[in-house]
Structures are given as C-alpha cells and as structure tokens.
Amino acid sequence: CAAAERLYAGYAMRERRAAERLRALEEKVIPGALDYHLVHGLSHEAREKLAAVRPTTLGQASRIPGVRPPDIALLAIAIRAGAPRAVAALTSGGETNE
C-alpha cells in the first residue's frame, strides 16, 4: 500500500543509514601498531584479548569473546582520532607519560 510506504519511508531511510554505518564500522581497519593498553576506557579483559588476537578490523574485534560493544566504540573513536599516543608509543619505541 502506497500510504504505508509513505508512512514508513523515514523509518526505512533511517534504518538504511544505520546499516551503512554498521557496514563501514565492520570494515574499519585497526592500525597494526595500535597499543591497546594505551586506549583509555577499554576493559582490562578487552585489552588483553585484543592484544593477544590482534584483529585487523573492528568487525573482527567485535566477534572476540569478552570484547563488548562499548570497547568497540572506544576503539572506533581512537582510530578515528588517529590514536596518536597509542600508535606513537609503539612506532617510536618511546613511552607516554600516562
């Protein structure tokens, strides 16, 4: 029915956008030099598991048992921000003051 399609068009569009964001997040590459111990807010369990598995994408990281959605959100933020301190500590061999 055309009336129902018009009624739910906004909802359907919102859902499509959410699916696109999720797909992009799923494919987001995690820098190989990222030091998970320097990403603030990650749970201790997530840090240990991520460091052991070293996933290459956020999608892979999200499927690791013990890595929760909030941990994935924090990783996404760190990657988007460039995680300068977390990556710099490993690539330069230096320590951070935290």
ZATI-456730 format. One record per residue (C-alpha): residue number from 1; residue in three letters; z, x, y. Coordinates in Angstrom, 1 decimal, m for minus. Example, Ala and Ser with C-alpha at 12.3 -4.5 7.8 and 13.67 -1.06 7.14 Angstrom:
k  r  w  u  v
1  ALA  7.8  12.3  m4.5
2  SER  7.1  13.7  m1.1
END
This chain:
k  r  w  u  v
1  CYS  0.0  0.0  0.0
2  ALA  m1.0  1.4  3.4
3  ALA  2.2  0.1  5.1
4  ALA  4.3  2.0  2.6
5  GLU  2.3  5.2  3.1
6  ARG  2.7  5.0  6.9
7  LEU  6.4  4.2  6.5
8  TYR  7.0  7.3  4.3
9  ALA  4.4  9.7  5.9
10  GLY  7.1  11.5  8.0
11  TYR  9.3  12.0  4.9
12  ALA  6.4  13.2  2.8
13  MET  5.4  15.7  5.5
14  ARG  9.0  17.0  5.8
15  GLU  9.1  17.5  2.0
16  ARG  5.7  19.4  2.0
17  ARG  7.1  21.7  4.7
18  ALA  10.3  22.3  2.8
19  ALA  8.2  23.1  m0.4
20  GLU  6.1  25.5  1.6
21  ARG  9.2  27.3  3.0
22  LEU  10.7  27.5  m0.5
23  ARG  7.5  28.9  m1.9
24  ALA  7.4  31.6  0.8
25  LEU  11.0  32.4  0.2
26  GLU  10.4  32.7  m3.5
27  GLU  7.7  35.3  m2.9
28  LYS  9.6  37.2  m0.2
29  VAL  9.7  40.9  m1.2
30  ILE  13.0  42.7  m1.2
31  PRO  12.7  46.3  0.1
32  GLY  13.2  48.7  m2.8
33  ALA  15.6  50.9  m0.7
34  LEU  17.9  48.0  0.2
35  ASP  21.5  48.8  m0.4
36  TYR  23.1  45.5  m1.4
37  HIS  26.6  46.9  m0.7
38  LEU  25.7  47.0  3.0
39  VAL  24.6  43.4  3.3
40  HIS  27.5  41.6  4.8
41  GLY  28.8  38.5  3.2
42  LEU  27.4  38.9  m0.3
43  SER  29.9  38.1  m3.0
44  HIS  31.1  41.1  m5.0
45  GLU  29.5  39.7  m8.1
46  ALA  26.2  39.3  m6.4
47  ARG  26.2  42.8  m5.1
48  GLU  26.9  44.3  m8.5
49  LYS  24.3  42.2  m10.3
50  LEU  21.6  42.7  m7.6
51  ALA  22.2  46.5  m7.6
52  ALA  22.0  46.5  m11.5
53  VAL  18.9  44.4  m11.8
54  ARG  17.1  45.5  m8.5
55  PRO  14.9  42.3  m8.2
56  THR  11.6  42.7  m6.3
57  THR  11.5  39.2  m4.8
58  LEU  14.0  36.6  m3.6
59  GLY  12.7  34.3  m6.3
60  GLN  13.7  36.9  m9.0
61  ALA  17.1  37.4  m7.3
62  SER  17.8  33.6  m7.2
63  ARG  17.4  33.5  m11.0
64  ILE  20.0  36.1  m11.7
65  PRO  23.2  34.5  m13.1
66  GLY  26.1  35.0  m10.7
67  VAL  23.8  35.2  m7.6
68  ARG  24.5  32.0  m5.6
69  PRO  22.3  30.2  m3.1
70  PRO  24.4  31.5  m0.2
71  ASP  23.8  35.0  m1.4
72  ILE  20.1  34.4  m1.4
73  ALA  20.3  33.0  2.1
74  LEU  22.2  36.1  3.3
75  LEU  19.6  38.4  1.6
76  ALA  16.8  36.4  3.3
77  ILE  18.4  36.9  6.7
78  ALA  19.0  40.6  6.1
79  ILE  15.4  41.1  5.0
80  ARG  14.1  39.0  8.0
81  ALA  16.2  41.1  10.4
82  GLY  14.9  44.2  8.7
83  ALA  18.3  45.1  7.3
84  PRO  18.1  48.2  9.4
85  ARG  21.5  49.6  8.5
86  ALA  21.3  48.8  4.8
87  VAL  17.9  50.3  4.4
88  ALA  18.5  53.3  6.8
89  ALA  21.6  54.3  4.8
90  LEU  19.6  54.8  1.7
91  THR  16.4  56.2  3.2
92  SER  18.2  58.8  5.4
93  GLY  20.8  59.7  2.8
94  GLY  23.4  59.0  5.5
95  GLU  26.5  56.9  5.7
96  THR  27.1  54.0  8.0
97  ASN  30.3  53.6  10.0
98  GLU  31.4  50.3  8.4
END
